[in-house]
């Protein structure tokens, strides 16, 4: 089936929650659903995609996506990519609510609870003022030493060229308590 034909019969819907790990890496939870062409409020998709096929597509996409960074002043570049730890689970009303049942299924209430926890946590942890201009300022408003080091690194990169300059405007999006 062509991409155009797929889009006429199916819409991919998803949500995501991003957790900042203490080591500065991000950990994401992304429930993905295939809806009909009119989205979640329309009729179901008639595309026969098995859960295993969707899981394989997610794994393949995550493993193939990469970004080559713009060169730093010294010519250094980096290849950014997703890690290999991809855990796909099917969301099913038949799964155990406490998550202790056998298999790779998780109950929708457990997913909703988990997403709510991290969405709430994100609003608590991203507590830096929107006008953070330096690592010293971040330190003075209560950022953790780890967050201050991340800000110092971001500012250092921002001075490496136009491709990195936008980092200056993102300093307040770091967790204050990581």
Backbone as CSV, one residue per row, in Angstrom:
resi,resn,N_x,N_y,N_z,CA_x,CA_y,CA_z,C_x,C_y,C_z
1,UNK,0.852,-1.167,0.000,0.000,0.000,0.000,0.904,1.238,0.000
2,UNK,0.569,2.209,-0.795,1.354,3.441,-0.845,1.105,4.263,0.412
3,UNK,1.989,5.199,0.683,1.827,6.085,1.836,0.536,6.895,1.678
4,UNK,0.278,7.365,0.469,-0.933,8.153,0.216,-2.188,7.323,0.509
5,UNK,-2.221,6.083,0.039,-3.375,5.216,0.286,-3.533,4.927,1.779
6,UNK,-2.415,4.725,2.465,-2.459,4.480,3.906,-3.073,5.676,4.627
7,UNK,-2.627,6.881,4.273,-3.133,8.096,4.924,-4.623,8.317,4.667
8,UNK,-5.115,7.819,3.532,-6.533,7.959,3.235,-7.383,6.997,4.058
9,UNK,-6.758,5.955,4.595,-7.502,4.942,5.345,-7.143,4.877,6.829
10,UNK,-6.091,5.579,7.225,-5.604,5.427,8.589,-4.872,6.689,9.049
11,UNK,-5.075,7.056,10.296,-4.345,8.175,10.891,-3.597,7.655,12.120
12,UNK,-2.332,8.003,12.200,-1.523,7.609,13.358,-1.702,8.677,14.426
13,UNK,-2.147,8.260,15.610,-2.320,9.178,16.736,-1.372,8.761,17.842
14,UNK,-0.841,9.741,18.560,0.064,9.412,19.650,0.096,10.544,20.668
15,UNK,0.617,10.222,21.813,0.890,11.194,22.858,2.292,10.880,23.345
16,UNK,2.913,11.793,24.057,4.239,11.478,24.576,4.475,12.186,25.896
17,UNK,5.252,11.534,26.728,5.714,12.104,27.978,7.215,11.919,27.995
18,UNK,7.933,12.972,28.284,9.392,12.935,28.295,9.880,13.081,29.728
19,UNK,10.737,12.166,30.148,11.371,12.252,31.460,12.841,12.569,31.252
20,UNK,13.359,13.513,32.015,14.793,13.769,32.000,15.424,12.871,33.047
21,UNK,16.357,12.045,32.645,17.072,11.205,33.590,18.171,12.030,34.246
22,UNK,18.638,11.586,35.412,19.671,12.310,36.151,20.937,12.486,35.318
23,UNK,21.212,11.560,34.420,22.440,11.655,33.614,22.280,12.565,32.396
24,UNK,21.131,13.221,32.289,20.935,14.193,31.222,20.285,13.642,29.972
25,UNK,20.012,12.365,29.927,19.363,11.774,28.761,17.851,11.835,28.925
26,UNK,17.140,11.723,27.825,15.684,11.719,27.900,15.157,10.295,27.759
27,UNK,14.051,10.059,28.439,13.360,8.779,28.403,11.927,9.121,28.012
28,UNK,11.424,8.475,26.980,10.096,8.818,26.477,9.121,7.658,26.592
29,UNK,7.870,8.011,26.848,6.755,7.068,26.809,5.808,7.592,25.746
30,UNK,5.504,6.764,24.753,4.710,7.221,23.617,3.642,6.184,23.265
31,UNK,2.418,6.348,23.771,1.344,5.473,23.309,0.995,5.841,21.864
32,UNK,0.939,4.839,21.006,0.651,5.051,19.583,-0.602,4.257,19.235
33,UNK,-1.487,4.898,18.465,-2.744,4.245,18.083,-2.994,4.497,16.602
34,UNK,-3.563,3.530,15.945,-3.978,3.706,14.555,-5.484,3.931,14.530
35,UNK,-5.880,5.125,14.102,-7.297,5.475,13.998,-7.720,5.442,12.543
36,UNK,-9.012,5.595,12.322,-9.516,5.733,10.968,-9.095,7.087,10.412
37,UNK,-9.392,7.362,9.162,-8.919,8.591,8.515,-9.435,9.878,9.167
38,UNK,-10.540,9.805,9.923,-11.093,10.999,10.571,-10.620,11.138,12.016
39,UNK,-9.647,10.341,12.424,-9.101,10.442,13.773,-9.886,9.648,14.801
40,UNK,-9.675,9.932,16.084,-10.258,9.120,17.147,-11.773,9.197,17.250
41,UNK,-12.378,10.247,16.721,-13.831,10.383,16.807,-14.555,9.782,15.602
42,UNK,-13.807,9.328,14.598,-14.414,8.745,13.403,-14.456,7.231,13.486
43,UNK,-14.790,6.638,12.371,-14.838,5.173,12.286,-13.427,4.598,12.402
44,UNK,-13.344,3.364,12.861,-12.051,2.690,12.986,-11.425,2.479,11.611
45,UNK,-10.130,2.363,11.606,-9.418,2.101,10.362,-9.751,0.703,9.849
46,UNK,-9.796,0.575,8.548,-10.007,-0.751,7.962,-8.680,-1.371,7.492
47,UNK,-7.566,-0.740,7.849,-6.255,-1.273,7.476,-5.915,-2.398,8.446
48,UNK,-5.699,-3.597,7.944,-5.429,-4.739,8.826,-3.957,-4.784,9.284
49,UNK,-3.649,-4.010,10.331,-2.288,-3.983,10.858,-2.285,-4.707,12.203
50,UNK,-1.530,-5.775,12.281,-1.419,-6.521,13.533,-0.547,-5.745,14.521
51,UNK,-0.803,-5.935,15.801,-0.020,-5.270,16.841,1.466,-5.543,16.660
52,UNK,1.821,-6.769,16.356,3.236,-7.126,16.175,3.864,-6.337,15.030
53,UNK,3.108,-6.094,13.966,3.633,-5.327,12.832,3.849,-3.865,13.227
54,UNK,2.924,-3.296,14.005,3.081,-1.919,14.465,4.301,-1.811,15.385
55,UNK,4.452,-2.774,16.288,5.613,-2.773,17.183,6.914,-2.856,16.388
56,UNK,6.955,-3.686,15.378,8.161,-3.812,14.554,8.449,-2.518,13.798
57,UNK,7.394,-1.857,13.319,7.578,-0.581,12.624,8.138,0.484,13.576
58,UNK,7.651,0.507,14.809,8.156,1.458,15.802,9.629,1.186,16.085
59,UNK,9.983,-0.071,16.300,11.386,-0.421,16.558,12.281,-0.040,15.375
60,UNK,11.838,-0.378,14.173,12.636,-0.087,12.972,12.817,1.416,12.795
61,UNK,11.754,2.186,13.015,11.852,3.641,12.871,12.816,4.226,13.903
62,UNK,12.681,3.798,15.141,13.558,4.333,16.195,15.020,3.990,15.925
63,UNK,15.274,2.804,15.434,16.658,2.404,15.185,17.254,3.049,13.936
64,UNK,16.401,3.536,13.033,16.933,4.099,11.780,17.059,5.626,11.803
65,UNK,16.377,6.279,12.722,16.404,7.743,12.758,17.712,8.220,13.382
66,UNK,18.336,9.180,12.720,19.543,9.790,13.273,19.690,11.203,12.732
67,UNK,20.468,11.997,13.445,20.709,13.377,13.052,22.194,13.652,13.184
68,UNK,22.778,14.122,12.119,24.183,14.535,12.129,24.195,16.017,12.495
69,UNK,24.874,16.382,13.587,24.863,17.770,14.034,25.708,18.654,13.126
70,UNK,25.424,19.928,13.202,26.263,20.912,12.511,27.639,20.892,13.178
71,UNK,28.684,21.171,12.426,30.029,21.139,13.018,30.220,22.229,14.075
72,UNK,30.927,21.866,15.133,31.357,22.854,16.114,32.512,23.645,15.500
73,UNK,32.995,24.639,16.193,34.086,25.465,15.649,35.308,24.646,15.282
74,UNK,35.574,23.579,16.054,36.757,22.756,15.770,36.492,21.678,14.725
75,UNK,35.292,21.683,14.146,34.945,20.712,13.114,34.281,19.446,13.635
76,UNK,34.200,19.267,14.949,33.582,18.079,15.542,32.093,18.034,15.226
77,UNK,31.615,16.872,14.840,30.182,16.645,14.661,29.778,15.445,15.506
78,UNK,28.495,15.325,15.741,27.967,14.212,16.515,26.796,13.596,15.765
79,UNK,26.639,12.299,15.906,25.477,11.606,15.354,24.539,11.318,16.518
80,UNK,23.372,11.956,16.509,22.378,11.751,17.551,21.396,10.682,17.082
81,UNK,21.052,9.776,17.975,20.116,8.706,17.624,19.425,8.213,18.883
82,UNK,18.378,7.447,18.683,17.696,6.805,19.800,18.521,5.615,20.246
83,UNK,18.398,5.277,21.516,19.073,4.107,22.044,18.356,2.834,21.624
84,UNK,18.884,1.722,22.038,18.324,0.425,21.635,17.276,-0.093,22.606
85,UNK,17.024,0.612,23.693,16.063,0.145,24.688,14.655,0.592,24.321
86,UNK,14.006,-0.212,23.510,12.655,0.080,23.058,11.755,-1.018,23.588
87,UNK,10.769,-0.639,24.375,9.884,-1.603,25.017,8.464,-1.368,24.529
88,UNK,8.010,-2.176,23.599,6.658,-2.044,23.056,5.714,-2.956,23.821
89,UNK,4.589,-2.386,24.229,3.551,-3.164,24.929,2.193,-2.799,24.357
90,UNK,1.356,-3.769,24.248,0.015,-3.561,23.733,-0.882,-3.067,24.866
91,UNK,-1.722,-2.081,24.577,-2.669,-1.562,25.565,-3.983,-2.293,25.357
92,UNK,-4.450,-2.960,26.420,-5.641,-3.796,26.296,-6.474,-3.748,27.569
93,UNK,-7.776,-3.619,27.395,-8.698,-3.664,28.530,-8.719,-5.019,29.209
94,UNK,-8.180,-6.038,28.558,-8.129,-7.379,29.152,-6.906,-7.580,30.044
95,UNK,-5.978,-6.638,30.040,-4.757,-6.762,30.849,-5.085,-6.539,32.321
96,UNK,-4.224,-7.048,33.187,-4.381,-6.831,34.624,-4.165,-5.352,34.938
97,UNK,-5.014,-4.791,35.778,-4.885,-3.365,36.109,-3.609,-3.056,36.876
98,UNK,-3.131,-3.997,37.665,-1.929,-3.737,38.472,-0.639,-4.012,37.708
99,UNK,-0.746,-4.500,36.479,0.434,-4.726,35.651,1.213,-5.971,35.999
100,UNK,0.668,-6.812,36.862,1.406,-8.001,37.284,1.049,-9.254,36.502
101,UNK,0.132,-9.110,35.589,-0.283,-10.271,34.814,0.772,-10.691,33.806
102,UNK,0.608,-11.886,33.243,1.577,-12.366,32.248,1.417,-11.618,30.925
103,UNK,2.424,-11.701,30.103,2.325,-11.144,28.753,2.848,-9.729,28.650
104,UNK,2.688,-9.193,27.470,3.221,-7.870,27.141,2.094,-6.849,27.003
105,UNK,1.006,-7.048,27.729,-0.116,-6.112,27.640,-0.203,-5.277,28.904
106,UNK,-0.701,-4.061,28.740,-0.883,-3.155,29.872,-2.301,-2.581,29.786
107,UNK,-2.932,-2.416,30.939,-4.308,-1.923,31.002,-4.338,-0.419,30.711
108,UNK,-5.372,0.077,30.006,-5.471,1.505,29.684,-5.428,2.410,30.915
109,UNK,-6.014,1.970,32.039,-6.000,2.794,33.254,-4.575,2.949,33.774
110,UNK,-3.777,1.909,33.645,-2.377,1.991,34.084,-1.602,2.975,33.205
111,UNK,-1.852,2.939,31.909,-1.193,3.877,30.991,-1.610,5.303,31.329
112,UNK,-2.904,5.535,31.523,-3.400,6.877,31.843,-2.793,7.379,33.155
113,UNK,-2.712,6.515,34.145,-2.132,6.889,35.436,-0.660,7.256,35.284
114,UNK,0.069,6.460,34.521,1.498,6.705,34.315,1.725,8.019,33.576
115,UNK,0.961,8.248,32.515,1.100,9.486,31.762,0.752,10.692,32.628
116,UNK,-0.317,10.585,33.420,-0.713,11.686,34.301,0.385,11.981,35.316
117,UNK,0.998,10.941,35.860,2.079,11.114,36.838,3.222,11.928,36.238
118,UNK,3.664,11.554,35.040,4.808,12.232,34.460,4.462,13.579,33.850
119,UNK,3.223,13.766,33.397,2.817,15.098,32.941,2.792,16.064,34.122
120,UNK,2.283,15.592,35.265,2.259,16.405,36.481,3.667,16.666,36.975
121,UNK,4.491,15.626,36.975,5.880,15.770,37.423,6.614,16.771,36.548
122,UNK,6.364,16.735,35.262,7.036,17.652,34.342,6.691,19.100,34.679
123,UNK,5.444,19.373,35.054,5.086,20.745,35.375,5.717,21.177,36.690
124,UNK,6.013,20.234,37.590,6.687,20.566,38.843,8.181,20.750,38.627
125,UNK,8.816,19.846,37.895,10.267,19.844,37.753,10.794,20.940,36.842
126,UNK,10.006,21.396,35.889,10.494,22.401,34.959,10.199,23.778,35.548
127,UNK,10.740,24.007,36.741,10.389,25.177,37.513,11.301,26.365,37.358
128,UNK,12.164,26.413,36.380,13.032,27.569,36.204,12.256,28.699,35.552
129,UNK,12.577,29.943,35.912,11.903,31.066,35.256,12.193,31.079,33.754
130,UNK,11.292,31.636,32.987,11.466,31.647,31.536,12.598,32.550,31.078
131,UNK,13.108,33.395,31.962,14.164,34.325,31.554,15.535,33.930,32.113
132,UNK,15.806,32.650,32.282,17.122,32.205,32.750,18.145,32.556,31.679
133,UNK,19.138,33.353,32.058,20.124,33.816,31.088,21.514,33.240,31.318
134,UNK,21.715,32.611,32.473,23.042,32.083,32.765,22.950,30.949,33.769
135,UNK,24.051,30.217,33.895,24.112,29.147,34.886,24.042,29.738,36.295
136,UNK,24.679,30.897,36.491,24.635,31.549,37.803,23.223,31.939,38.189
137,UNK,22.476,32.452,37.240,21.081,32.807,37.500,20.280,31.556,37.861
138,UNK,20.473,30.484,37.108,19.770,29.229,37.396,20.098,28.746,38.802
139,UNK,21.372,28.824,39.180,21.797,28.409,40.521,21.087,29.256,41.578
140,UNK,20.982,30.560,41.335,20.386,31.467,42.323,18.886,31.240,42.510
141,UNK,18.215,30.659,41.518,16.776,30.393,41.651,16.482,28.944,42.020
142,UNK,17.532,28.194,42.410,17.312,26.862,42.966,17.542,25.680,42.057
143,UNK,18.149,25.887,40.898,18.437,24.745,40.019,19.465,23.841,40.690
144,UNK,19.344,22.566,40.452,20.292,21.598,41.007,21.660,21.785,40.354
145,UNK,22.723,21.336,41.006,24.050,21.419,40.373,24.088,20.730,39.008
146,UNK,23.370,19.647,38.873,23.332,18.933,37.595,22.688,19.789,36.514
147,UNK,21.563,20.433,36.841,20.888,21.299,35.866,21.775,22.492,35.517
148,UNK,22.508,23.023,36.491,23.420,24.136,36.230,24.500,23.712,35.238
149,UNK,25.038,22.494,35.392,26.055,22.002,34.444,25.468,21.834,33.045
150,UNK,24.227,21.373,32.958,23.577,21.241,31.647,23.430,22.625,31.006
151,UNK,23.040,23.619,31.803,22.896,24.982,31.283,24.247,25.519,30.828
152,UNK,25.292,25.272,31.600,26.637,25.706,31.194,27.020,25.079,29.855
153,UNK,26.732,23.800,29.698,27.047,23.105,28.442,26.220,23.680,27.295
154,UNK,24.927,23.921,27.534,24.063,24.492,26.491,24.573,25.861,26.054
155,UNK,24.984,26.684,27.015,25.498,28.015,26.664,26.820,27.918,25.906
156,UNK,27.646,26.969,26.280,28.901,26.764,25.552,28.615,26.366,24.103
157,UNK,27.667,25.445,23.919,27.285,25.041,22.561,26.658,26.201,21.789
158,UNK,25.851,27.019,22.474,25.181,28.143,21.807,26.193,29.110,21.205
159,UNK,27.378,29.166,21.779,28.417,30.036,21.249,29.218,29.414,20.118
160,UNK,28.863,28.198,19.707,29.625,27.478,18.684,29.171,27.795,17.257
161,UNK,28.120,28.557,17.105,27.670,28.896,15.759,26.165,29.045,15.690
162,UNK,25.707,29.532,14.559,24.288,29.820,14.338,23.381,28.613,14.576
163,UNK,23.847,27.428,14.205,23.028,26.218,14.351,22.694,25.904,15.808
164,UNK,23.484,26.428,16.730,23.290,26.128,18.146,22.754,27.315,18.941
165,UNK,22.629,28.472,18.322,22.253,29.700,19.027,20.897,29.602,19.715
166,UNK,19.971,28.833,19.150,18.631,28.724,19.738,18.642,28.079,21.113
167,UNK,19.724,27.411,21.488,19.797,26.808,22.820,19.638,27.852,23.921
168,UNK,20.073,29.079,23.666,19.960,30.142,24.675,18.506,30.363,25.106
169,UNK,17.586,30.190,24.192,16.173,30.400,24.502,15.491,29.213,25.145
170,UNK,16.214,28.125,25.354,15.611,26.908,25.898,16.088,26.570,27.304
171,UNK,16.816,27.464,27.941,17.415,27.149,29.241,16.374,26.867,30.308
172,UNK,15.224,27.515,30.278,14.209,27.319,31.299,13.436,26.016,31.128
173,UNK,13.676,25.267,30.073,12.953,24.015,29.869,13.644,22.839,30.534
174,UNK,14.743,23.100,31.224,15.462,22.032,31.918,14.862,21.827,33.303
175,UNK,14.933,20.605,33.826,14.386,20.356,35.157,15.224,21.059,36.224
176,UNK,14.565,21.738,37.131,15.264,22.459,38.180,15.764,21.540,39.280
177,UNK,15.191,20.343,39.385,15.507,19.482,40.526,16.097,18.145,40.116
178,UNK,16.556,17.997,38.889,17.028,16.682,38.436,18.265,16.237,39.164
